[in-house]
Amino acid sequence: MNRTHLEGVAETLATQAGYTFYAGPEGDMAHTLRGYPAAWLTPMELHAVEGRSHGRATYDMTLHLLRSGARLAPEARRTALADMERHLLDIFAALSLDGRVLAVEKLAIRPRAFALTPHGEISQTATARIVTFF
């Protein structure tokens, strides 16, 4: 179905951007992540379905990009956050070109520091609504 396809596309795009890909609930990050840089896809939420045998399915997607940040100087931290933001924009732009995706809507990206794991990471978290067809 579209969920599995979207997860596969997200994995391919994140890996191409140089991130080790993981998927699962946010609560699993601390004991699952083995190194950085990493991409973490949380389980997508099916927001809406229109149609029965064919139509549209809309998913809410959250993708985190994480890097080690505990020992970064402030300038290096700003550069790393800017790089991750650019990577997220590139990932979602490429996702919008996928054959099953009609639109990527409401994309929002927010920086975070030391919020997702006890490892001292910095991260950028992207959320978007992905409209697909079936």
MDTraj code that builds the backbone (N, CA, C; nanometers):
import mdtraj as md
import numpy as np

residues = "MET ASN ARG THR HIS LEU GLU GLY VAL ALA GLU THR LEU ALA THR GLN ALA GLY TYR THR PHE TYR ALA GLY PRO GLU GLY ASP MET ALA HIS THR LEU ARG GLY TYR PRO ALA ALA TRP LEU THR PRO MET GLU LEU HIS ALA VAL GLU GLY ARG SER HIS GLY ARG ALA THR TYR ASP MET THR LEU HIS LEU LEU ARG SER GLY ALA ARG LEU ALA PRO GLU ALA ARG ARG THR ALA LEU ALA ASP MET GLU ARG HIS LEU LEU ASP ILE PHE ALA ALA LEU SER LEU ASP GLY ARG VAL LEU ALA VAL GLU LYS LEU ALA ILE ARG PRO ARG ALA PHE ALA LEU THR PRO HIS GLY GLU ILE SER GLN THR ALA THR ALA ARG ILE VAL THR PHE PHE".split()
xyz = np.array([
    [0.0846, -0.1195, 0.0000],
    [0.0000, 0.0000, 0.0000],
    [0.0881, 0.1244, 0.0000],
    [0.0287, 0.2395, 0.0028],
    [0.1020, 0.3654, -0.0056],
    [0.1926, 0.3904, 0.1144],
    [0.1534, 0.3454, 0.2317],
    [0.2356, 0.3662, 0.3511],
    [0.3723, 0.3003, 0.3326],
    [0.3735, 0.1762, 0.2929],
    [0.4988, 0.1034, 0.2734],
    [0.5824, 0.1689, 0.1639],
    [0.5183, 0.2107, 0.0582],
    [0.5885, 0.2774, -0.0507],
    [0.6526, 0.4076, -0.0020],
    [0.5790, 0.4890, 0.0718],
    [0.6328, 0.6151, 0.1233],
    [0.7495, 0.5914, 0.2178],
    [0.7392, 0.4907, 0.3029],
    [0.8497, 0.4587, 0.3934],
    [0.9746, 0.4203, 0.3145],
    [0.9568, 0.3423, 0.2080],
    [1.0698, 0.3024, 0.1249],
    [1.1341, 0.4199, 0.0539],
    [1.0517, 0.5106, 0.0035],
    [1.1045, 0.6299, -0.0633],
    [1.1796, 0.7170, 0.0370],
    [1.1236, 0.7349, 0.1556],
    [1.1900, 0.8154, 0.2590],
    [1.3245, 0.7528, 0.2961],
    [1.3291, 0.6217, 0.3085],
    [1.4543, 0.5540, 0.3409],
    [1.5582, 0.5757, 0.2310],
    [1.5181, 0.5588, 0.1062],
    [1.6106, 0.5775, -0.0055],
    [1.6656, 0.7194, -0.0086],
    [1.5779, 0.8182, 0.0060],
    [1.6204, 0.9581, -0.0007],
    [1.7108, 0.9963, 0.1161],
    [1.6785, 0.9494, 0.2360],
    [1.7613, 0.9804, 0.3524],
    [1.8983, 0.9139, 0.3406],
    [1.9005, 0.7910, 0.2926],
    [2.0270, 0.7200, 0.2748],
    [2.1126, 0.7903, 0.1693],
    [2.0514, 0.8337, 0.0610],
    [2.1247, 0.9066, -0.0427],
    [2.1825, 1.0372, 0.0103],
    [2.1178, 1.0954, 0.1093],
    [2.1665, 1.2204, 0.1690],
    [2.2755, 1.1951, 0.2731],
    [2.3083, 1.0681, 0.2992],
    [2.4178, 1.0358, 0.3893],
    [2.3779, 0.9989, 0.5313],
    [2.2513, 0.9685, 0.5539],
    [2.2016, 0.9362, 0.6873],
    [2.1731, 0.7866, 0.6991],
    [2.2024, 0.7299, 0.8143],
    [2.1613, 0.5936, 0.8444],
    [2.0140, 0.6001, 0.8809],
    [1.9319, 0.5173, 0.8177],
    [1.7869, 0.5267, 0.8319],
    [1.7354, 0.4324, 0.9394],
    [1.6441, 0.4845, 1.0203],
    [1.5726, 0.4064, 1.1204],
    [1.4258, 0.4445, 1.1125],
    [1.3392, 0.3548, 1.1559],
    [1.1962, 0.3848, 1.1625],
    [1.1392, 0.3232, 1.2890],
    [1.0490, 0.3944, 1.3521],
    [0.9831, 0.3451, 1.4718],
    [0.9338, 0.4601, 1.5567],
    [0.8716, 0.4272, 1.6692],
    [0.8237, 0.5312, 1.7600],
    [0.9408, 0.6119, 1.8167],
    [0.9174, 0.7386, 1.8437],
    [1.0234, 0.8248, 1.8971],
    [1.0837, 0.7691, 2.0252],
    [1.0050, 0.7030, 2.1060],
    [1.0535, 0.6486, 2.2320],
    [1.1612, 0.5421, 2.2157],
    [1.1746, 0.4871, 2.0961],
    [1.2750, 0.3833, 2.0713],
    [1.4098, 0.4405, 2.0298],
    [1.4184, 0.5699, 2.0055],
    [1.5418, 0.6288, 1.9536],
    [1.6616, 0.6060, 2.0442],
    [1.6458, 0.6321, 2.1717],
    [1.7597, 0.6299, 2.2640],
    [1.8322, 0.4956, 2.2644],
    [1.7591, 0.3852, 2.2552],
    [1.8244, 0.2544, 2.2617],
    [1.8468, 0.1908, 2.1249],
    [1.7994, 0.2551, 2.0178],
    [1.8145, 0.1988, 1.8843],
    [1.9261, 0.2647, 1.8041],
    [1.9386, 0.3964, 1.8157],
    [2.0407, 0.4675, 1.7379],
    [2.1796, 0.4193, 1.7739],
    [2.2586, 0.3903, 1.6721],
    [2.3939, 0.3402, 1.6937],
    [2.5009, 0.4396, 1.6539],
    [2.4629, 0.5439, 1.5847],
    [2.5602, 0.6430, 1.5413],
    [2.4934, 0.7541, 1.4632],
    [2.5700, 0.8544, 1.4348],
    [2.5200, 0.9709, 1.3623],
    [2.6048, 0.9931, 1.2388],
    [2.5531, 1.0566, 1.1379],
    [2.4195, 1.1136, 1.1242],
    [2.3139, 1.0052, 1.1030],
    [2.1941, 1.0337, 1.1493],
    [2.0851, 0.9375, 1.1412],
    [1.9565, 1.0076, 1.0993],
    [1.8715, 0.9316, 1.0329],
    [1.7366, 0.9765, 0.9988],
    [1.6395, 0.8837, 1.0694],
    [1.5366, 0.9405, 1.1312],
    [1.4380, 0.8613, 1.2043],
    [1.2988, 0.8978, 1.1537],
    [1.2297, 0.7992, 1.0976],
    [1.0926, 0.8177, 1.0501],
    [0.9975, 0.7596, 1.1532],
    [0.9100, 0.8421, 1.2072],
    [0.8107, 0.7921, 1.3016],
    [0.6970, 0.7278, 1.2227],
    [0.6201, 0.6393, 1.2859],
    [0.5088, 0.5774, 1.2135],
    [0.4145, 0.6844, 1.1577],
    [0.3844, 0.6711, 1.0304],
    [0.2975, 0.7691, 0.9658],
    [0.1533, 0.7489, 1.0096],
    [0.0830, 0.8592, 1.0200],
    [-0.0583, 0.8548, 1.0560],
    [-0.1416, 0.8723, 0.9303],
    [-0.2379, 0.7840, 0.9106],
    [-0.3312, 0.7980, 0.8001],
    [-0.4323, 0.9040, 0.8395],
    [-0.4259, 1.0169, 0.7726],
    [-0.5095, 1.1313, 0.8089],
    [-0.6477, 1.1221, 0.7454],
    [-0.6541, 1.0840, 0.6174],
    [-0.7823, 1.0799, 0.5476],
    [-0.7738, 0.9867, 0.4283],
    [-0.8884, 0.9272, 0.3943],
    [-0.9012, 0.8452, 0.2741],
    [-1.0257, 0.8910, 0.2013],
    [-1.0112, 0.9118, 0.0714],
    [-1.1248, 0.9485, -0.0140],
    [-1.1333, 0.8457, -0.1249],
    [-1.2462, 0.7781, -0.1358],
    [-1.2645, 0.6755, -0.2377],
    [-1.2578, 0.5370, -0.1790],
    [-1.2995, 0.4387, -0.2604],
    [-1.2997, 0.3003, -0.2129],
    [-1.1975, 0.2167, -0.2877],
    [-1.2179, 0.1933, -0.4164],
    [-1.1230, 0.1116, -0.4924],
    [-1.0132, 0.1965, -0.5543],
    [-1.0388, 0.3238, -0.5671],
    [-0.9351, 0.4191, -0.6074],
    [-0.9711, 0.5551, -0.5482],
    [-0.8693, 0.6324, -0.5212],
    [-0.8925, 0.7628, -0.4603],
    [-0.7641, 0.8191, -0.4030],
    [-0.7798, 0.8941, -0.2938],
    [-0.6648, 0.9600, -0.2300],
    [-0.6500, 0.9115, -0.0864],
    [-0.5254, 0.8969, -0.0451],
    [-0.4933, 0.8673, 0.0945],
    [-0.3941, 0.9735, 0.1402],
    [-0.4213, 1.0344, 0.2535],
    [-0.3376, 1.1420, 0.3053],
    [-0.2736, 1.0963, 0.4360],
    [-0.1406, 1.1101, 0.4408],
    [-0.0631, 1.0678, 0.5571],
    [0.0063, 1.1872, 0.6207],
    [0.0206, 1.1834, 0.7511],
    [0.1037, 1.2794, 0.8224],
    [0.2380, 1.2123, 0.8475],
    [0.3462, 1.2757, 0.8016],
    [0.4799, 1.2188, 0.8114],
    [0.5674, 1.3074, 0.8985],
    [0.6457, 1.2440, 0.9853],
    [0.7467, 1.3138, 1.0662],
    [0.8800, 1.2452, 1.0443],
    [0.9784, 1.3242, 1.0017],
    [1.1126, 1.2733, 0.9767],
    [1.2119, 1.3584, 1.0541],
    [1.2935, 1.2928, 1.1365],
    [1.3978, 1.3598, 1.2137],
    [1.5325, 1.3326, 1.1487],
    [1.6154, 1.4346, 1.1331],
    [1.7551, 1.4170, 1.0972],
    [1.8357, 1.4551, 1.2195],
    [1.9295, 1.3683, 1.2591],
    [2.0043, 1.3877, 1.3827],
    [2.1539, 1.3787, 1.3567],
    [2.2286, 1.4599, 1.4309],
    [2.3746, 1.4563, 1.4300],
    [2.4252, 1.4736, 1.5715],
    [2.5438, 1.4261, 1.5950],
    [2.6067, 1.4471, 1.7244],
    [2.6317, 1.5961, 1.7424],
    [2.5986, 1.6503, 1.8593],
    [2.6104, 1.7938, 1.8769],
    [2.6654, 1.8384, 2.0102],
    [2.6925, 1.7466, 2.1000],
    [2.7329, 1.7836, 2.2351],
    [2.8624, 1.8637, 2.2383],
    [2.9534, 1.8366, 2.1479],
    [3.0835, 1.9037, 2.1521],
    [3.1041, 2.0032, 2.0388],
    [2.9986, 2.0375, 1.9701],
    [3.0119, 2.1329, 1.8600],
    [3.0180, 2.2756, 1.9114],
    [3.1048, 2.3538, 1.8500],
    [3.1089, 2.4973, 1.8779],
    [2.9827, 2.5602, 1.8195],
    [2.9412, 2.6769, 1.8694],
    [2.8183, 2.7391, 1.8210],
    [2.8134, 2.7574, 1.6686],
    [2.9224, 2.7982, 1.6065],
    [2.9229, 2.8163, 1.4610],
    [2.9052, 2.6832, 1.3886],
    [2.9719, 2.5793, 1.4369],
    [2.9584, 2.4464, 1.3766],
    [2.8163, 2.3928, 1.3948],
    [2.7556, 2.4225, 1.5075],
    [2.6172, 2.3803, 1.5325],
    [2.5217, 2.4487, 1.4348],
    [2.5397, 2.5791, 1.4136],
    [2.4550, 2.6517, 1.3177],
    [2.4719, 2.5947, 1.1768],
    [2.5941, 2.5647, 1.1390],
    [2.6201, 2.5076, 1.0069],
    [2.5544, 2.3706, 0.9928],
    [2.5668, 2.2868, 1.0947],
    [2.5066, 2.1534, 1.0910],
    [2.3544, 2.1619, 1.0820],
    [2.2943, 2.2526, 1.1575],
    [2.1490, 2.2694, 1.1513],
    [2.1049, 2.3172, 1.0143],
    [2.1806, 2.4083, 0.9545],
    [2.1483, 2.4571, 0.8201],
    [2.1600, 2.3448, 0.7176],
    [2.2622, 2.2616, 0.7309],
    [2.2791, 2.1479, 0.6396],
    [2.1622, 2.0507, 0.6507],
    [2.1221, 2.0193, 0.7742],
    [2.0104, 1.9267, 0.7930],
    [1.8804, 1.9851, 0.7391],
    [1.8604, 2.1156, 0.7567],
    [1.7402, 2.1786, 0.7015],
    [1.7388, 2.1662, 0.5492],
    [1.8527, 2.1922, 0.4866],
    [1.8624, 2.1808, 0.3405],
    [1.8364, 2.0372, 0.2975],
    [1.8905, 1.9398, 0.3713],
    [1.8668, 1.7995, 0.3375],
    [1.7181, 1.7646, 0.3482],
    [1.6517, 1.8140, 0.4512],
    [1.5081, 1.7873, 0.4646],
    [1.4296, 1.8497, 0.3502],
    [1.4635, 1.9716, 0.3135],
    [1.3955, 2.0348, 0.1999],
    [1.4169, 1.9534, 0.0726],
    [1.5388, 1.9056, 0.0515],
    [1.5684, 1.8233, -0.0663],
    [1.4918, 1.6911, -0.0628],
    [1.4855, 1.6279, 0.0541],
    [1.4150, 1.5007, 0.0677],
    [1.2670, 1.5177, 0.0353],
    [1.2036, 1.6190, 0.0912],
    [1.0603, 1.6365, 0.0673],
    [1.0315, 1.6865, -0.0737],
    [1.1232, 1.7620, -0.1329],
    [1.1069, 1.8028, -0.2728],
    [1.1127, 1.6796, -0.3631],
    [1.2082, 1.5900, -0.3368],
    [1.2184, 1.4674, -0.4155],
    [1.0975, 1.3769, -0.3916],
    [1.0492, 1.3716, -0.2686],
    [0.9312, 1.2920, -0.2374],
    [0.8101, 1.3420, -0.3167],
    [0.7994, 1.4714, -0.3342],
    [0.6859, 1.5276, -0.4081],
    [0.6864, 1.4865, -0.5548],
    [0.8025, 1.4427, -0.6065],
    [0.8134, 1.4007, -0.7459],
    [0.7833, 1.2520, -0.7654],
    [0.7624, 1.1785, -0.6565],
    [0.7338, 1.0359, -0.6660],
    [0.6022, 1.0136, -0.7403],
    [0.5946, 0.9041, -0.8129],
    [0.4783, 0.8743, -0.8957],
    [0.3474, 0.8564, -0.8214],
    [0.3512, 0.8186, -0.6961],
    [0.2277, 0.7990, -0.6189],
    [0.1898, 0.9208, -0.5350],
    [0.2738, 1.0218, -0.5333],
    [0.2493, 1.1388, -0.4490],
    [0.1850, 1.2494, -0.5320],
    [0.0709, 1.2955, -0.4855],
    [0.0043, 1.4082, -0.5498],
    [0.0571, 1.5410, -0.4976],
    [0.0854, 1.5475, -0.3664],
    [0.1301, 1.6741, -0.3083],
    [0.1962, 1.6500, -0.1732],
    [0.2893, 1.7382, -0.1418],
    [0.3461, 1.7484, -0.0084],
    [0.2982, 1.8832, 0.0452],
    [0.2195, 1.8792, 0.1507],
    [0.1573, 2.0008, 0.2029],
    [0.2006, 2.0260, 0.3466],
    [0.1913, 2.1512, 0.3859],
    [0.2128, 2.1941, 0.5245],
    [0.3478, 2.1499, 0.5803],
    [0.4521, 2.1569, 0.4987],
    [0.5851, 2.1198, 0.5452],
    [0.6328, 2.2217, 0.6478],
    [0.6749, 2.1712, 0.7623],
    [0.7306, 2.2563, 0.8678],
    [0.8569, 2.1883, 0.9204],
    [0.9598, 2.2679, 0.9451],
    [1.0868, 2.2156, 0.9959],
    [1.1239, 2.2946, 1.1203],
    [1.1612, 2.2227, 1.2258],
    [1.2033, 2.2929, 1.3473],
    [1.3301, 2.2306, 1.4035],
    [1.4224, 2.3160, 1.4476],
    [1.5458, 2.2655, 1.5070],
    [1.5227, 2.2253, 1.6527],
    [1.6036, 2.1285, 1.6964],
    [1.5969, 2.0840, 1.8349],
    [1.7380, 2.0493, 1.8794],
    [1.7622, 2.0592, 2.0061],
    [1.8922, 2.0218, 2.0616],
    [1.8702, 1.9398, 2.1877],
    [1.9339, 1.8248, 2.1928],
    [1.9313, 1.7378, 2.3111],
    [1.7890, 1.7016, 2.3544],
    [1.6973, 1.6863, 2.2583],
    [1.5573, 1.6657, 2.2921],
    [1.5077, 1.5238, 2.2666],
    [1.5748, 1.4485, 2.1815],
    [1.5207, 1.3203, 2.1395],
    [1.5902, 1.1993, 2.2024],
    [1.7155, 1.2148, 2.2382],
    [1.7914, 1.1056, 2.3000],
    [1.8803, 1.1643, 2.4097],
    [1.9383, 1.0804, 2.4930],
    [2.0341, 1.1308, 2.5920],
    [2.1772, 1.1364, 2.5362],
    [2.1939, 1.1256, 2.4053],
    [2.3255, 1.1181, 2.3439],
    [2.3868, 1.2543, 2.3119],
    [2.3161, 1.3626, 2.3335],
    [2.3695, 1.4946, 2.3048],
    [2.3608, 1.5313, 2.1584],
    [2.2491, 1.4978, 2.0951],
    [2.2336, 1.5232, 1.9528],
    [2.1727, 1.6607, 1.9251],
    [2.1925, 1.7069, 1.8028],
    [2.1144, 1.8173, 1.7500],
    [2.0313, 1.7586, 1.6373],
    [1.9174, 1.8198, 1.6117],
    [1.8297, 1.7616, 1.5107],
    [1.7451, 1.8684, 1.4438],
    [1.6929, 1.8302, 1.3298],
    [1.5907, 1.9062, 1.2603],
    [1.4748, 1.8090, 1.2411],
    [1.3555, 1.8527, 1.2754],
    [1.2367, 1.7690, 1.2644],
    [1.1429, 1.8289, 1.1606],
    [1.1099, 1.7485, 1.0595],
    [1.0184, 1.7929, 0.9546],
    [0.8855, 1.7184, 0.9705],
    [0.7787, 1.7925, 0.9585],
    [0.6455, 1.7332, 0.9543],
    [0.5779, 1.7797, 0.8267],
    [0.5016, 1.6924, 0.7650],
    [0.4324, 1.7282, 0.6415],
    [0.3120, 1.6370, 0.6232],
    [0.2191, 1.6844, 0.5452],
    [0.1038, 1.6057, 0.5042],
    [0.1308, 1.5611, 0.3608],
    [0.1283, 1.4299, 0.3394],
    [0.1592, 1.3720, 0.2087],
    [0.0294, 1.3176, 0.1483],
    [-0.0112, 1.3713, 0.0340],
    [-0.1316, 1.3284, -0.0347],
    [-0.0903, 1.2313, -0.1451],
    [-0.1439, 1.1090, -0.1384],
    [-0.1109, 1.0058, -0.2363],
    [-0.2396, 0.9613, -0.3073],
    [-0.2218, 0.8880, -0.4166],
    [-0.3393, 0.8298, -0.4809],
    [-0.3244, 0.6784, -0.4881],
    [-0.4370, 0.6106, -0.4923],
    [-0.4375, 0.4655, -0.5066],
    [-0.5410, 0.4254, -0.6083],
])
top = md.Topology()
chain = top.add_chain()
for i, resn in enumerate(residues, 1):
    res = top.add_residue(resn, chain, resSeq=i)
    for name in ("N", "CA", "C"):
        top.add_atom(name, md.element.get_by_symbol(name[0]), res)
traj = md.Trajectory(xyz[None], top)
